[in-house]
């Protein structure tokens, strides 16, 4: 039986609306932390011009591979094992990277590894899209996000909702500039950074 995420079902439509524009000129996307594979299947099916490369850590790879085998469209590639801490990443250059609901479950050192890895594999021009909850100026965007952050810290003290400004600093260090910050349902955001050909 395939693992199912209700959150993925709820947010896939709004995220697709952002990706349709942000990735209109891209060709090969690496997804970090593909989880159940619901996003990968849905986005690949609705963005047929893209070659979509899903990835996961070893413990979650089996369930992801099974969904791709059963439901994946032709442009959805077999899942690969990828841990952001392991450098270099096992993938050739891509012109887009996407990740949803991952940075707040990583330790801060892993978030730094995430951006370093993106900087290594992302071509020029390239696009990075990250979906999830974020803080701005040290403030939560909603009371529910504050409650969620407390839950994250109880579950794992190294995790937590990240400050946009700290992420922007990591992105800038990799030659990325913020192109868009989209408000999403359930007090989430989709951040879009671009690496330009001239940088």
C-alpha positions in Angstrom: 0.0 0.0 0.0 1.4 3.4 -1.0 2.1 6.0 1.7 -0.2 8.9 1.4 0.2 12.5 2.6 -3.0 14.7 2.9 -0.8 17.8 3.1 0.7 17.0 -0.3 -2.8 16.6 -1.8 -3.9 20.0 -0.3 -0.9 22.0 -1.5 0.0 20.5 -4.8 -2.3 22.7 -6.8 -1.1 26.0 -5.4 2.5 24.9 -5.7 2.0 23.8 -9.3 0.6 27.3 -10.2 4.0 28.8 -9.0 6.1 26.2 -10.7 4.3 26.5 -14.0 5.6 30.1 -14.3 9.0 29.7 -12.4 10.1 26.6 -14.4 8.6 27.6 -17.8 12.1 27.7 -19.4 13.8 25.0 -17.4 14.5 21.4 -18.6 15.7 19.3 -15.7 14.6 19.5 -12.1 16.1 17.9 -9.1 13.6 17.5 -6.2 15.2 17.2 -2.8 13.2 15.2 -0.2 10.5 13.8 -2.5 8.8 12.0 0.4 5.8 10.0 -0.7 6.3 10.9 -4.3 2.9 12.5 -4.7 4.4 15.9 -5.6 6.8 14.3 -8.0 4.1 12.4 -9.9 1.7 15.4 -10.0 4.2 18.0 -11.1 5.9 15.8 -13.7 2.5 14.9 -15.2 1.5 18.6 -15.4 4.9 19.9 -16.5 5.7 17.5 -19.3 8.5 19.7 -20.7 10.5 18.9 -17.6 12.7 15.9 -16.7 11.8 15.5 -13.0 14.5 13.8 -10.8 13.1 12.8 -7.4 15.4 12.0 -4.5 15.3 10.8 -0.9 17.4 9.5 1.9 17.9 5.7 2.0 15.2 5.0 4.7 12.4 6.6 2.6 13.6 5.5 -0.8 11.6 2.3 -1.1 8.2 3.8 -0.8 9.1 6.6 -3.1 10.4 4.2 -5.8 7.2 2.2 -5.5 4.9 5.2 -6.2 7.0 6.2 -9.2 6.9 2.7 -10.6 3.1 2.5 -10.3 2.1 6.1 -11.1 5.0 7.9 -12.7 4.7 9.5 -16.1 7.4 9.1 -18.7 9.3 12.3 -17.8 9.6 11.2 -14.1 13.0 9.6 -13.6 13.7 6.8 -11.1 14.4 8.0 -7.6 18.0 8.4 -6.5 19.4 8.3 -3.0 20.5 11.7 -1.8 21.4 13.0 1.6 22.2 16.7 1.6 25.1 16.1 4.0 26.9 13.9 1.5 29.0 16.0 -0.8 29.2 15.9 -3.8 25.6 15.1 -4.6 25.1 12.1 -6.9 23.6 14.0 -9.8 24.8 15.9 -12.8 24.1 19.5 -13.4 20.4 20.6 -13.4 18.8 23.9 -14.2 16.2 23.8 -11.4 16.0 22.5 -7.9 12.7 22.1 -5.9 12.1 21.2 -2.3 9.0 21.2 -0.2 8.7 21.1 3.6 12.3 20.0 4.2 14.3 22.9 5.7 12.4 23.0 8.9 13.0 19.3 9.6 16.7 19.6 9.0 19.4 20.7 11.5 20.8 24.1 10.6 24.1 22.4 9.5 22.0 20.4 7.0 20.3 23.5 5.7 23.8 24.9 5.0 24.7 21.7 3.3 21.5 22.0 1.2 22.4 25.4 -0.2 26.0 24.3 -0.8 24.8 21.3 -2.7 22.4 23.5 -4.7 25.3 25.8 -5.5 27.3 22.8 -6.9 24.6 21.2 -9.1 22.6 24.2 -10.3 23.6 25.5 -13.7 23.6 29.1 -15.0 20.9 30.2 -15.6 19.1 28.2 -12.9 16.1 28.3 -10.5 15.7 27.2 -6.9 12.1 26.9 -5.5 11.6 26.1 -1.8 8.1 25.6 -0.3 7.4 25.7 3.5 6.9 27.9 6.5 9.4 30.7 7.3 9.9 33.5 9.8 10.5 37.1 8.7 12.5 39.4 10.9 12.4 36.8 13.6 8.6 36.8 13.6 6.2 34.0 12.8 3.6 34.7 10.1 0.9 33.1 12.1 0.1 31.7 15.6 -0.2 28.2 14.0 3.3 28.5 12.7 4.5 29.4 16.2 2.8 26.4 17.6 4.2 24.2 14.8 7.7 25.4 15.6 7.3 24.5 19.3 6.2 21.0 18.2 9.3 20.7 15.9 11.6 21.7 18.8 10.1 19.2 21.1 10.4 16.4 18.5 13.9 17.4 17.5 15.7 20.4 19.1 17.9 20.8 16.0 14.9 21.4 13.7 12.6 24.4 13.4 11.1 27.0 11.1 13.9 29.0 9.5 14.4 32.7 9.2 14.0 34.0 5.7 16.9 36.4 6.1 19.3 33.5 7.1 18.2 31.5 4.1 18.6 34.5 1.8 22.2 34.9 3.0 23.0 31.3 2.2 21.4 31.7 -1.2 23.3 34.8 -2.0 26.6 33.0 -1.1 25.7 30.6 -3.9 25.1 33.3 -6.5 21.3 33.2 -6.2 19.1 36.2 -6.1 15.5 36.3 -4.8 13.0 36.5 -7.7 9.7 35.9 -5.9 8.2 35.2 -2.5 4.7 33.7 -3.0 2.1 33.5 -0.2 0.6 30.0 -0.1 -2.2 28.3 1.8 -1.9 27.3 5.4 0.6 30.1 6.1 3.3 28.7 3.9 5.4 30.4 1.2 7.2 29.5 -2.0 10.5 31.2 -2.4 12.0 31.4 -5.8 15.7 32.2 -6.3 17.4 32.6 -9.7 21.0 32.2 -10.7 21.6 34.3 -13.8 23.8 33.3 -16.8 26.0 36.3 -16.3 26.8 35.7 -12.6 
